[in-house]
């Protein structure tokens, strides 16, 4: 949560907006601003809270990725504080339902929606390839021997990391080729 709040604060106050490919269920690119990220994450936090407290349906993503009229306004300090307080409330509820820990993955996902990426498809491809190579090179002997467990209980091994990365490279290459036509 701290990394997400830090990224929002860094990107606020200067009209920051970026576009990223949508989730696998979304076609095209999605526009992101610091305020939109807060709105989407708060919605997700509230959905998890309602799921745990009132037995509502387990939340799924994507949620509220459409643009709203006030998304370009800078977030207030109260909105950022509300995001942090929403996380604190979920941490307390995690004792009742450990599945809520899966939101940590979403925090990283939405933090990364505020990362600068080149507009040009080929430049984005080169940057993504470089980031993937750096990630693989960072896996030293101890890291490759360790099996990590993600907050949502999914085992993450080096093999799974490679499989996920390679499958997404193929998927995004297909998207890039279709955009060239």
C-alpha positions as CSV (number, residue, x, y, z in Angstrom):
1,X,0.0,0.0,0.0
2,X,2.8,2.4,0.8
3,X,4.3,2.0,-2.7
4,X,0.9,2.7,-4.2
5,X,0.3,5.8,-2.1
6,X,3.9,7.0,-2.8
7,X,3.4,6.6,-6.6
8,X,0.1,8.5,-6.5
9,X,1.7,11.3,-4.5
10,X,4.7,11.5,-7.0
11,X,2.4,11.7,-10.0
12,X,-0.1,14.2,-8.5
13,X,0.1,17.9,-9.1
14,X,1.5,17.9,-12.6
15,X,-1.4,16.7,-14.8
16,X,0.0,13.2,-15.1
17,X,-2.0,10.7,-17.3
18,X,-0.8,7.6,-19.0
19,X,-2.3,4.8,-21.0
20,X,-1.8,1.1,-20.6
21,X,-3.1,-2.0,-22.3
22,X,-6.2,-3.1,-20.5
23,X,-6.6,-6.4,-18.6
24,X,-7.1,-9.5,-20.6
25,X,-10.9,-9.0,-20.3
26,X,-10.6,-5.4,-21.7
27,X,-10.0,-4.5,-25.3
28,X,-7.7,-1.6,-26.0
29,X,-5.9,0.8,-23.9
30,X,-7.1,2.3,-20.6
31,X,-6.2,5.9,-19.5
32,X,-5.0,6.3,-15.9
33,X,-4.5,9.3,-13.7
34,X,-3.7,9.4,-9.9
35,X,-7.3,10.2,-9.0
36,X,-8.7,7.4,-11.2
37,X,-6.4,4.9,-9.5
38,X,-7.6,6.1,-6.1
39,X,-11.2,5.8,-7.2
40,X,-10.8,2.3,-8.6
41,X,-8.8,1.0,-5.7
42,X,-11.2,2.4,-3.1
43,X,-14.0,0.8,-5.0
44,X,-12.1,-2.5,-4.8
45,X,-11.4,-2.1,-1.1
46,X,-15.1,-1.3,-0.4
47,X,-16.2,-4.4,-2.4
48,X,-13.8,-6.6,-0.4
49,X,-15.1,-5.1,2.9
50,X,-18.7,-5.7,1.9
51,X,-17.8,-9.2,0.9
52,X,-16.3,-10.0,4.3
53,X,-18.7,-8.0,6.5
54,X,-22.0,-8.6,4.7
55,X,-21.4,-11.8,2.7
56,X,-21.6,-10.0,-0.7
57,X,-20.0,-11.5,-3.7
58,X,-16.3,-11.8,-3.8
59,X,-15.0,-8.8,-5.8
60,X,-13.4,-9.3,-9.2
61,X,-11.4,-7.1,-11.4
62,X,-11.5,-5.1,-13.6
63,X,-13.7,-2.7,-11.7
64,X,-14.6,0.8,-12.7
65,X,-11.9,1.2,-15.3
66,X,-14.1,3.6,-17.4
67,X,-13.2,7.3,-17.2
68,X,-15.1,9.5,-14.8
69,X,-15.5,13.3,-15.2
70,X,-13.3,14.2,-12.3
71,X,-10.4,11.8,-13.0
72,X,-8.1,14.6,-14.3
73,X,-8.3,16.6,-11.0
74,X,-5.5,16.1,-8.6
75,X,-6.4,13.9,-5.6
76,X,-6.7,15.5,-2.3
77,X,-4.7,14.5,0.8
78,X,-8.0,13.2,2.3
79,X,-8.5,10.9,-0.7
80,X,-5.0,9.5,-0.3
81,X,-5.6,9.1,3.4
82,X,-8.9,7.3,2.7
83,X,-7.0,4.8,0.5
84,X,-4.6,4.1,3.3
85,X,-7.4,3.8,5.9
86,X,-9.3,1.5,3.6
87,X,-6.2,-0.8,3.5
88,X,-5.9,-0.7,7.3
89,X,-9.5,-1.8,7.7
90,X,-8.9,-4.7,5.3
91,X,-5.9,-5.8,7.2
92,X,-8.1,-6.1,10.3
93,X,-10.6,-8.1,8.3
94,X,-7.9,-10.4,7.0
95,X,-8.1,-12.4,10.2
96,X,-11.7,-13.3,9.3
97,X,-11.0,-13.9,5.6
98,X,-7.4,-14.4,4.6
99,X,-8.5,-14.2,0.9
100,X,-8.6,-10.4,1.2
101,X,-4.8,-10.5,1.0
102,X,-5.2,-11.0,-2.7
103,X,-5.7,-7.2,-2.9
104,X,-2.0,-6.7,-2.5
105,X,-1.5,-7.9,-6.0
106,X,-4.1,-5.4,-7.2
107,X,-2.2,-2.6,-5.3
108,X,0.9,-3.4,-7.4
109,X,-1.1,-3.6,-10.6
110,X,-2.7,-0.2,-10.1
111,X,0.6,1.3,-8.9
112,X,2.1,0.2,-12.2
113,X,-0.8,1.9,-14.1
114,X,0.9,5.2,-13.1
115,X,4.3,4.2,-14.6
116,X,5.6,6.1,-17.6
117,X,5.5,4.1,-20.7
118,X,6.4,5.3,-24.2
119,X,3.5,6.1,-26.5
120,X,5.1,4.4,-29.5
121,X,4.3,0.6,-29.7
122,X,7.9,-0.4,-30.6
123,X,9.4,1.7,-27.9
124,X,7.0,0.2,-25.4
125,X,7.9,-3.3,-26.6
126,X,11.6,-2.6,-26.2
127,X,11.1,-1.2,-22.7
128,X,8.9,-4.2,-21.7
129,X,11.5,-6.6,-23.1
130,X,14.3,-4.9,-21.2
131,X,12.2,-4.9,-17.9
132,X,11.5,-8.6,-18.4
133,X,15.2,-9.4,-19.0
134,X,16.2,-7.4,-15.9
135,X,13.6,-9.4,-13.8
136,X,15.0,-12.7,-15.1
137,X,18.6,-11.6,-14.5
138,X,17.8,-10.6,-10.9
139,X,16.8,-14.2,-10.2
140,X,20.0,-15.5,-8.5
141,X,20.6,-19.0,-7.2
142,X,18.9,-18.6,-3.9
143,X,15.9,-16.8,-5.6
144,X,15.5,-19.6,-8.1
145,X,15.6,-22.2,-5.3
146,X,12.9,-20.5,-3.3
147,X,9.2,-21.1,-3.9
148,X,7.3,-18.0,-3.1
149,X,3.7,-17.9,-2.0
150,X,1.8,-14.9,-3.2
151,X,-0.7,-13.2,-0.8
152,X,-3.6,-14.9,-2.5
153,X,-2.1,-18.3,-1.9
154,X,-0.9,-19.0,-5.4
155,X,2.5,-20.6,-5.5
156,X,5.0,-18.5,-7.6
157,X,8.0,-20.4,-8.8
158,X,10.6,-19.3,-11.4
159,X,8.9,-21.6,-13.9
160,X,5.5,-20.0,-13.3
161,X,7.1,-16.5,-13.6
162,X,8.7,-17.5,-16.9
163,X,5.4,-19.1,-18.1
164,X,3.4,-16.0,-17.3
165,X,5.9,-13.7,-18.9
166,X,6.2,-15.7,-22.0
167,X,2.5,-16.1,-22.4
168,X,2.0,-12.4,-22.1
169,X,4.8,-11.6,-24.5
170,X,2.9,-13.7,-27.1
171,X,-0.4,-12.1,-26.3
172,X,1.0,-8.6,-26.5
173,X,2.9,-9.4,-29.7
174,X,-0.4,-10.4,-31.3
175,X,-2.0,-7.1,-30.1
176,X,0.9,-5.2,-31.6
177,X,0.6,-7.0,-34.9
178,X,-3.1,-6.3,-35.1
179,X,-2.5,-2.6,-34.3
180,X,-0.1,-2.3,-37.3
181,X,-2.8,-3.3,-39.8
